[in-house]
Amino acid sequence: MTRTDLSLPISTEQNTLLHTMVPGGAHTYAKGDDQYPESLAPIISHGRGGHVWDVDGNEYIEYGSGLRSVSLGHAHPRVLEAVRRELDRGANFVRPSVVEIAAARRFLETVPTADMVKFAKNGSDVTTAAVRLARAVTGRTMVAICRDQPFFSTDDWFIATTAMSAGIPEQIAELTVRFPYGDLAATEAVLTQHAGRIACLVLEPAAAQEPPPGYLEGLRDLAHRHGCLLVFDEMITGFRWSEAGAQGLYGVVPDLSTFGKALGNGFAVAALAGRRELMERGGLRHADERVFLLSTTHGAETHALAAAMAVQQTYVEEGITERLHRLGDRLAAGVRQVAADAGVGDHVLVRGRASNLVFATLDENHQPSQPYRTLFMRQLICGGILAPSFVVSSALTEDDIDRTVEVVAKACEVYRAALDAGDPTPWLAGRPVKPVFRRFA
């Protein structure tokens, strides 16, 4: 039953406490309580499979687990077994561990389009390393990023281009330009405008929309024709599109690519992969000027690499990517049906690949709306669904999906009432959720 009077007193108290000790009240902006309806930002106690429990004792079906990182579900037994096995053997040493050999071999077997790999702890570090390497190889300073995709790194070269650029010199932003997804002519215009200055094109190979036929091949040819590198950010597409990433699915090999999120099923591990002649510039076996590629104290923690190997093995042996797509297809079909039944099919939209679904909330004028997002999320949370997105994990069951659709159906009825009233405010019970990137609090 939908809990319209859901109260989270302990979570509210602990959110307040967090803000006194942690700037923003969370260690990732996307997890901030400003991203949730007021007084409905649960503090998580624990998770198991596709469900989580908050400190107030409420159970939720969870989507977007760990910002898409926990794709096998919480406390997955194969991953935990691999981690425990390494914990008793030591986590970090003064020289490389034998685990690093096994992890590199496993990764390169899983992603055969790459010749070499280097591990780190988070996606921002490896993507910035790719940019640094591209600049060193090409001798150019500028970077071109896809303007239709929301995030690439916490480092200055990207954050300088967002609304939260405080503390970054304006000159840094001038070194990053944008190109549109799917438009080769417009991208070539950017490359021509900055002829001889752009080191690389950085993009997610696919996101909410599939690449147009021939687009990724054309983009690679375009980049090379203009003397720059093609970098695929596979943080999300890695494993969710295929075990070998989007490059494995679409058959287009980038010069460099970066992986993370699902790679460790919640454990901190990321990877920079690419062509040998490029990656070697960060090594010792060449006569060129050396590149400070990646050097992280914790980048090769044995238990995190063991988790990554277990994740890759599980994906391959258990057909996880196919399961993610089956669950996502069931969810998308159900949500679209109940939204249409409630008369909000043009306002509550499900977008993206089945393994990586997001929802859009549109107002009376069919424009994206934070107030309507707030209304929708409030109804979901009160119904026991924690869903900043509709990104599935393989731990969800068909019953979980069907229960989610039932809650969405009730949420759509409230959504319809708000549209008819021309104002969602009476259903918000507080301030609207806010976009992550904004200039002021």
C-alpha positions as CSV (number, residue, x, y, z in Angstrom):
1,M,0.0,0.0,0.0
2,T,1.2,3.5,-0.8
3,R,2.4,5.3,2.3
4,T,1.2,8.8,1.6
5,D,2.1,9.8,5.2
6,L,5.6,8.3,5.1
7,S,7.8,9.9,7.7
8,L,11.6,9.6,8.0
9,P,12.5,11.2,11.3
10,I,15.8,9.4,11.9
11,S,16.9,10.0,8.2
12,T,16.0,13.7,8.5
13,E,18.0,14.0,11.7
14,Q,21.0,12.3,10.2
15,N,20.8,14.4,7.0
16,T,21.0,17.4,9.3
17,L,24.0,15.9,11.1
18,L,25.7,15.1,7.8
19,H,25.5,18.7,6.7
20,T,27.4,19.8,9.8
21,M,30.3,17.5,9.0
22,V,30.3,16.9,5.2
23,P,29.9,19.8,2.7
24,G,26.6,19.2,0.8
25,G,25.7,16.4,3.2
26,A,27.0,13.7,0.8
27,H,30.2,12.6,-0.9
28,T,28.7,12.7,-4.3
29,Y,26.5,15.6,-5.4
30,A,24.0,13.2,-7.1
31,K,23.4,11.6,-3.7
32,G,22.6,14.9,-2.0
33,D,19.2,15.4,-0.2
34,D,18.5,18.3,-2.6
35,Q,18.1,15.6,-5.3
36,Y,15.1,14.2,-3.4
37,P,11.7,15.6,-2.2
38,E,12.0,17.5,1.0
39,S,12.0,15.3,4.1
40,L,12.0,12.2,1.9
41,A,15.8,11.6,1.5
42,P,16.4,8.3,3.2
43,I,19.7,7.4,4.9
44,I,20.5,3.9,3.9
45,S,21.2,1.3,6.6
46,H,21.9,-1.7,4.3
47,G,21.1,-3.4,1.0
48,R,20.6,-6.9,-0.2
49,G,20.1,-7.8,-3.9
50,G,17.8,-5.2,-5.5
51,H,16.4,-3.9,-2.2
52,V,17.7,-1.4,0.4
53,W,16.5,-0.5,3.9
54,D,16.7,2.9,5.5
55,V,17.6,3.8,9.1
56,D,13.9,4.4,9.8
57,G,13.2,0.7,9.0
58,N,11.6,1.2,5.6
59,E,12.3,-1.2,2.7
60,Y,12.6,0.0,-0.9
61,I,13.0,-1.5,-4.3
62,E,16.0,0.4,-5.6
63,Y,16.9,1.7,-9.0
64,G,20.1,3.3,-10.2
65,S,22.0,1.4,-7.4
66,G,25.1,3.2,-6.4
67,L,24.8,5.6,-9.3
68,R,24.7,2.7,-11.7
69,S,27.7,1.0,-10.1
70,V,26.0,-2.0,-8.3
71,S,24.6,-3.7,-11.4
72,L,24.7,-7.2,-9.9
73,G,22.8,-6.1,-6.7
74,H,24.1,-5.4,-3.2
75,A,26.3,-7.9,-1.4
76,H,26.5,-10.2,-4.4
77,P,27.9,-13.6,-3.2
78,R,30.4,-14.2,-6.0
79,V,31.9,-10.7,-5.6
80,L,32.0,-10.9,-1.8
81,E,33.6,-14.3,-1.9
82,A,36.4,-13.0,-4.2
83,V,36.9,-10.0,-2.0
84,R,37.1,-12.0,1.2
85,R,39.6,-14.3,-0.3
86,E,42.0,-11.4,-1.0
87,L,41.4,-9.5,2.3
88,D,43.3,-12.2,4.3
89,R,46.3,-11.9,1.9
90,G,46.8,-8.2,2.2
91,A,45.4,-5.2,0.4
92,N,48.4,-3.1,-0.8
93,F,52.1,-3.7,-1.2
94,V,55.3,-1.9,-2.1
95,R,55.4,-3.7,-5.4
96,P,52.8,-5.0,-7.8
97,S,50.7,-8.0,-6.7
98,V,50.1,-11.1,-8.7
99,V,46.5,-10.0,-8.6
100,E,47.3,-7.1,-10.9
101,I,48.5,-9.6,-13.6
102,A,45.3,-11.6,-13.3
103,A,43.1,-8.5,-13.3
104,A,44.8,-7.0,-16.4
105,R,44.5,-10.3,-18.2
106,R,40.9,-10.7,-17.3
107,F,40.0,-7.2,-18.4
108,L,41.8,-7.5,-21.7
109,E,40.1,-10.8,-22.5
110,T,36.7,-9.2,-21.7
111,V,37.5,-6.0,-23.7
112,P,39.6,-7.4,-26.5
113,T,39.5,-4.1,-28.4
114,A,42.1,-2.8,-25.9
115,D,45.8,-3.6,-25.9
116,M,46.7,-2.3,-22.5
117,V,44.9,-1.3,-19.3
118,K,45.7,0.7,-16.2
119,F,43.5,0.6,-13.1
120,A,42.6,3.4,-10.7
121,K,39.8,4.1,-8.1
122,N,37.3,6.4,-9.9
123,G,36.2,7.4,-13.3
124,S,37.2,11.0,-13.2
125,D,40.9,10.0,-12.7
126,V,41.0,7.7,-15.7
127,T,39.1,10.0,-18.0
128,T,41.4,12.9,-17.1
129,A,44.4,10.6,-17.7
130,A,43.0,9.9,-21.2
131,V,42.8,13.6,-21.9
132,R,46.3,14.2,-20.6
133,L,47.6,11.4,-22.7
134,A,45.9,12.7,-25.8
135,R,47.4,16.1,-25.2
136,A,50.8,14.7,-24.8
137,V,50.6,12.5,-27.9
138,T,49.2,15.2,-30.2
139,G,51.0,18.2,-28.7
140,R,47.6,20.0,-28.6
141,T,45.9,21.7,-25.7
142,M,42.2,21.8,-26.5
143,V,39.6,19.1,-25.7
144,A,36.2,18.6,-27.4
145,I,33.4,17.0,-25.4
146,C,29.9,15.9,-26.3
147,R,27.5,18.7,-25.3
148,D,24.5,16.4,-25.0
149,Q,26.0,14.3,-22.2
150,P,26.0,15.4,-18.6
151,F,29.3,14.4,-17.0
152,F,32.9,13.4,-17.7
153,S,35.1,14.2,-14.8
154,T,35.4,16.2,-11.5
155,D,38.6,17.8,-12.9
156,D,39.0,21.3,-14.0
157,W,39.0,20.7,-17.8
158,F,35.4,19.5,-17.5
159,I,34.0,21.3,-14.4
160,A,35.1,24.6,-15.8
161,T,32.4,24.2,-18.5
162,T,29.5,23.7,-16.0
163,A,27.5,26.1,-13.8
164,M,29.7,25.1,-10.8
165,S,32.9,26.5,-12.2
166,A,33.8,28.6,-9.1
167,G,37.5,28.3,-8.2
168,I,38.6,27.4,-11.7
169,P,40.4,30.1,-13.8
170,E,38.4,31.2,-16.9
171,Q,41.3,30.3,-19.1
172,I,40.8,26.6,-18.3
173,A,37.2,26.7,-19.7
174,E,38.5,28.2,-22.9
175,L,40.4,25.0,-23.6
176,T,37.3,22.8,-23.7
177,V,34.8,23.1,-26.6
178,R,31.6,21.1,-27.3
179,F,30.2,19.2,-30.2
180,P,26.7,17.7,-30.7
181,Y,26.0,14.0,-30.6
182,G,25.1,12.3,-33.8
183,D,26.0,15.3,-36.1
184,L,29.2,14.7,-38.0
185,A,29.0,17.9,-40.0
186,A,28.6,20.1,-36.9
187,T,31.5,18.2,-35.3
188,E,33.7,18.8,-38.3
189,A,32.8,22.5,-38.1
190,V,34.2,22.6,-34.5
191,L,37.4,20.8,-35.5
192,T,37.8,23.2,-38.5
193,Q,37.2,26.2,-36.3
194,H,39.9,25.1,-34.0
195,A,42.1,23.5,-36.6
196,G,45.3,21.9,-35.2
197,R,44.4,22.7,-31.6
198,I,42.0,19.8,-30.5
199,A,43.7,16.8,-28.9
200,C,40.7,14.5,-28.6
201,L,37.0,14.0,-28.9
202,V,35.5,12.7,-25.6
203,L,32.0,11.2,-25.5
204,E,29.8,8.4,-24.3
205,P,29.5,6.2,-27.4
206,A,25.7,5.9,-26.6
207,A,23.4,7.3,-24.0
208,A,19.6,7.9,-24.1
209,Q,19.7,7.6,-27.9
210,E,21.3,4.9,-30.0
211,P,24.1,6.1,-32.4
212,P,22.8,6.8,-35.9
213,P,24.0,4.3,-38.5
214,G,27.7,4.9,-39.3
215,Y,28.0,7.7,-36.7
216,L,30.7,6.2,-34.5
217,E,32.7,5.0,-37.5
218,G,32.4,8.4,-39.0
219,L,33.4,10.1,-35.8
220,R,36.5,8.0,-35.5
221,D,37.5,8.7,-39.2
222,L,36.8,12.4,-38.6
223,A,38.9,12.6,-35.5
224,H,41.9,10.9,-37.2
225,R,41.5,13.0,-40.3
226,H,41.9,16.1,-38.1
227,G,44.8,14.6,-36.2
228,C,43.1,14.0,-32.8
229,L,42.2,11.0,-30.8
230,L,38.8,9.4,-30.1
231,V,38.1,8.7,-26.4
232,F,35.0,6.6,-25.4
233,D,33.7,7.2,-21.9
234,E,32.3,3.8,-21.1
235,M,31.5,4.4,-17.4
236,I,27.9,3.6,-18.1
237,T,27.9,1.7,-21.4
238,G,30.6,-0.7,-20.1
239,F,28.9,-4.0,-19.3
240,R,25.4,-2.5,-19.6
241,W,25.7,-2.5,-23.4
242,S,27.8,-5.6,-23.6
243,E,30.6,-7.2,-21.5
244,A,33.1,-5.5,-23.9
245,G,31.3,-2.1,-23.7
246,A,29.6,-0.2,-26.5
247,Q,32.8,-0.6,-28.5
248,G,32.2,-4.3,-28.4
249,L,28.6,-4.0,-29.3
250,Y,28.9,-1.5,-32.2
251,G,32.3,-2.8,-33.4
252,V,34.0,0.6,-33.4
253,V,37.4,0.7,-31.6
254,P,38.4,4.1,-30.0
255,D,41.9,5.1,-29.4
256,L,41.3,5.2,-25.7
257,S,38.4,4.3,-23.4
258,T,37.5,4.5,-19.8
259,F,35.5,2.1,-17.6
260,G,34.2,2.2,-14.0
261,K,30.9,2.0,-12.2
262,A,29.7,-1.6,-12.9
263,L,33.3,-2.8,-13.1
264,G,33.5,-3.3,-9.4
265,N,29.8,-3.8,-8.3
266,G,30.2,-1.0,-5.8
267,F,33.9,-1.6,-5.0
268,A,36.2,1.3,-6.1
269,V,37.9,0.4,-9.4
270,A,38.1,2.1,-12.8
271,A,40.2,1.5,-15.9
272,L,41.9,3.3,-18.7
273,A,42.3,1.1,-21.7
274,G,43.6,1.7,-25.2
275,R,46.0,1.2,-28.1
276,R,49.4,-0.1,-27.1
277,E,51.4,2.7,-28.8
278,L,49.4,5.3,-26.9
279,M,49.3,3.6,-23.5
280,E,53.0,2.9,-23.6
281,R,53.7,6.6,-23.4
282,G,52.8,6.3,-19.8
283,G,55.2,3.5,-19.3
284,L,59.0,2.8,-19.5
285,R,59.5,1.1,-22.8
286,H,59.8,4.0,-25.2
287,A,62.2,6.9,-26.2
288,D,59.6,9.7,-26.1
289,E,58.9,12.2,-23.4
290,R,57.2,10.4,-20.5
291,V,53.6,11.0,-19.6
292,F,52.4,11.0,-16.0
293,L,49.5,8.8,-16.9
294,L,48.2,7.4,-13.6
295,S,49.9,6.9,-10.3
296,T,47.5,6.0,-7.5
297,T,48.4,4.5,-4.1
298,H,45.2,2.6,-4.0
299,G,44.6,2.0,-7.7
300,A,45.6,-1.7,-7.4
301,E,44.1,-2.7,-4.1
302,T,43.9,-6.4,-4.3
303,H,40.3,-6.8,-3.1
304,A,38.9,-4.2,-5.5
305,L,40.7,-5.9,-8.5
306,A,39.3,-9.3,-7.2
307,A,35.8,-7.7,-7.2
308,A,36.3,-6.6,-10.8
309,M,37.4,-10.0,-12.0
310,A,34.4,-11.6,-10.2
311,V,32.1,-9.1,-11.9
312,Q,33.4,-9.8,-15.3
313,Q,33.2,-13.5,-14.8
314,T,29.7,-13.3,-13.6
315,Y,28.6,-11.1,-16.5
316,V,30.0,-13.6,-19.0
317,E,28.9,-16.8,-17.4
318,E,25.4,-15.7,-16.3
319,G,24.4,-13.6,-19.2
320,I,23.9,-10.5,-17.0
321,T,23.7,-7.9,-19.8
322,E,20.8,-9.9,-21.4
323,R,19.1,-10.1,-18.1
324,L,19.4,-6.3,-17.6
325,H,17.8,-5.8,-20.9
326,R,14.9,-8.2,-20.2
327,L,14.1,-6.5,-16.9
328,G,14.4,-3.0,-18.4
329,D,12.1,-4.0,-21.3
330,R,9.5,-5.2,-18.9
331,L,9.7,-2.1,-16.8
332,A,9.6,0.3,-19.7
333,A,6.6,-1.4,-21.3
334,G,4.8,-1.4,-17.9
335,V,5.5,2.2,-17.1
336,R,4.5,3.4,-20.6
337,Q,1.2,1.5,-20.4
338,V,0.1,2.8,-17.0
339,A,1.2,6.3,-17.9
340,A,-0.9,6.1,-21.1
341,D,-3.8,4.7,-19.1
342,A,-3.7,7.6,-16.7
343,G,-3.5,10.1,-19.5
344,V,0.0,11.2,-18.8
345,G,1.8,9.2,-21.5
346,D,3.1,12.5,-23.0
347,H,4.3,13.8,-19.7
348,V,5.9,10.8,-17.9
349,L,8.4,9.4,-20.4
350,V,10.8,6.5,-20.2
351,R,14.0,6.9,-22.2
352,G,17.2,5.1,-23.0
353,R,18.5,1.6,-23.6
354,A,16.6,-1.0,-21.6
355,S,19.6,-1.6,-19.4
356,N,20.0,2.1,-18.6
357,L,16.5,3.6,-18.4
358,V,15.8,7.1,-17.1
359,F,12.5,9.0,-16.8
360,A,11.5,12.5,-17.8
361,T,8.8,14.5,-16.2
362,L,7.2,17.2,-18.3
363,D,4.8,20.0,-17.3
364,E,1.6,21.2,-18.9
365,N,3.6,22.7,-21.8
366,H,5.6,19.5,-22.3
367,Q,8.7,21.1,-20.9
368,P,11.1,19.3,-18.4
369,S,9.9,20.2,-14.9
370,Q,11.7,19.8,-11.5
371,P,8.4,20.3,-9.6
372,Y,6.7,17.5,-11.5
373,R,9.9,15.3,-11.0
374,T,9.4,16.1,-7.3
375,L,5.8,15.0,-7.3
376,F,6.6,11.8,-9.2
377,M,9.5,10.9,-6.9
378,R,7.5,11.6,-3.8
379,Q,4.8,9.2,-4.9
380,L,7.4,6.5,-5.7
381,I,9.2,6.8,-2.4
382,C,6.0,6.7,-0.5
383,G,5.2,3.5,-2.4
384,G,8.5,1.9,-1.5
385,I,10.4,2.6,-4.7
386,L,13.7,4.5,-4.5
387,A,14.2,5.6,-8.0
388,P,16.2,8.7,-9.1
389,S,16.2,6.8,-12.4
390,F,14.8,3.5,-13.7
391,V,18.2,1.9,-14.1
392,V,17.8,-1.8,-13.2
393,S,20.2,-4.2,-11.5
394,S,20.2,-7.9,-12.3
395,A,19.2,-8.6,-8.7
396,L,15.7,-7.3,-9.3
397,T,12.9,-9.8,-10.0
398,E,10.0,-9.7,-12.3
399,D,7.8,-9.3,-9.2
400,D,9.9,-6.2,-8.3
401,I,9.3,-4.8,-11.7
402,D,5.6,-5.5,-11.5
403,R,5.3,-3.9,-8.1
404,T,7.2,-0.9,-9.4
405,V,4.7,-0.5,-12.2
406,E,1.8,-0.7,-9.7
407,V,3.3,2.2,-7.8
408,V,4.0,4.2,-10.9
409,A,0.4,3.7,-11.9
410,K,-0.8,5.4,-8.7
411,A,1.8,8.1,-9.1
412,C,0.5,8.8,-12.6
413,E,-3.0,9.3,-11.2
414,V,-1.7,12.0,-8.9
415,Y,0.4,13.4,-11.8
416,R,-2.8,13.7,-13.9
417,A,-4.6,15.5,-11.1
418,A,-1.8,18.0,-10.9
419,L,-1.8,18.6,-14.6
420,D,-5.6,19.1,-14.5
421,A,-5.1,21.7,-11.7
422,G,-2.3,23.3,-13.7
423,D,-0.1,23.4,-10.6
424,P,1.8,20.6,-8.9
425,T,2.6,22.6,-5.8
426,P,-0.1,21.2,-3.5
427,W,1.5,17.7,-4.0
428,L,5.1,18.7,-3.4
429,A,5.1,19.1,0.4
430,G,8.2,21.3,0.2
431,R,10.7,22.7,-2.2
432,P,11.3,21.0,-5.6
433,V,14.3,18.8,-6.2
434,K,17.2,20.7,-7.8
435,P,19.5,20.1,-10.7
436,V,23.0,19.1,-9.6
437,F,24.9,21.7,-11.7
438,R,23.7,25.1,-10.5
439,R,25.7,28.3,-9.7
440,F,24.1,29.0,-6.3
441,A,22.6,26.8,-3.5
